[in-house]
Amino acid sequence: MKEPIMQDHILAASIRNGDIPSFTRVYETYHAYLFRFALRFLKSTEHAEEAVHDVFLKLWENREADPTTLRHE
């Protein structure tokens, strides 16, 4: 996992405001780590890629939500 350049809470606040470069930075920082994590459990490259894609899609779609009220669906 890459070392975060900005503190995560600052990036999260920027993403909530629709800042695409902040979202890109989070993607670049965490994508490989999340992919390896998913692959360890799913045992399928295709399924791991899809799961990680879904994580980042949900992050973007729910960027304006209060993180304390989000529920796993």
Long-range contacts (C-beta under 8 A, 24 or more apart in sequence): 1-29, 1-30, 1-32, 1-33, 2-28, 2-29, 2-32, 4-29, 5-29, 12-67, 15-59, 15-60, 15-63, 16-63, 16-64, 18-63, 23-59, 23-60, 23-63, 26-59, 27-56, 31-56
